[in-house]
Amino acid sequence: MPVKAIIAGAAGRMGRTITQLIFQHPDIDVVAAFEAPDNPNVGKDLGEIAGLPKTGIIIEDSLEKVIDKGDVIIDFTFHKASLNHARINAKYGKAMVLGTTGFSKEELSEIHELAKKHFPLVQDYNMSMGVNLLTKLVEITARVLSEGYDVEIIEAHHRMKKDAPSGTALKLANAIARVLGRSEENFRFCREGIIGERPPAEIGIQTIRGGDIVGEHTVMFAGIGERLELTHRASSRETFARGAIRAALWVVGKAPGVYTMLDVLGLKEL
């Protein structure tokens, strides 16, 4: 039996892309979709919004109206909305795939606590398989180049992105910090004016916004006489959508808890 998916934010860019790809996948079906109550697409056929033939699935105005229909909720919406969805799901125990960014520490902590008690959750700031492999490669590189190399992360996204730096840049920075025994106190988000010599433990995170850039991340290890750069470039949102679908197929039936794409891809122990 195919996994039954509920699409949150079905009329958004990621919601539409995920819907399109699920309709091409033999092992997962969209059974329901919803949007914010004030979204003009509420009440419309999902196929009409996603550029598909009519599906008979009407976009509803709340998770509560559709949650009984599915096995897994796929959510790429807004941090406050996703937190509310997790609170609702705590009563139902459905699997969740959460790709939303922009959470505060308090919001993400609450979501993780709810998942540990009530439902299996794959939560990651980037569902791309390539980015998650990059994360593992960055960890390995940080172990080898742990002394005498300055670490900088440069991320670029489209002009419409609301949060900065990207969740993926923070994910990469945290992975490096864990390996090197550093913390968020070592992160440097911008530089201006007379800043003095660069502290050796600093992890720089620089942000670019412009045009329609889907997502680019470069991690630079700069030493004396050489520089190593690891880069991932996404050219289509489909890469994130395919990862989300893979996560949805993986997480259904798992025990309550918090998982990442490293778990989904079997990279965690490498």
Secondary structure, DSSP 8 states (H G I E B T S, - for coil): --EEEEEETTTSHHHHHHHHHHTT-TTEEEEEEE--TT-TTTTSBHHHHHTSS--S-BEES-STTTGGG-SEEEE-S-HHHHHHHHHHHTTT--EEEE------HHHHHHHHHHHHHH-EEEE-S---HHHHHHHHHHHHHHHHT-SS-EEEEEEEE-TT--SSS-HHHHHHHHHHHHHHT--GGGEE----SS--S--TT-EEEEEEE-TT--EEEEEEEE-SS-EEEEEEEE--THHHHHHHHHHHHHHTT--SEEE-HHHHTT-TT-
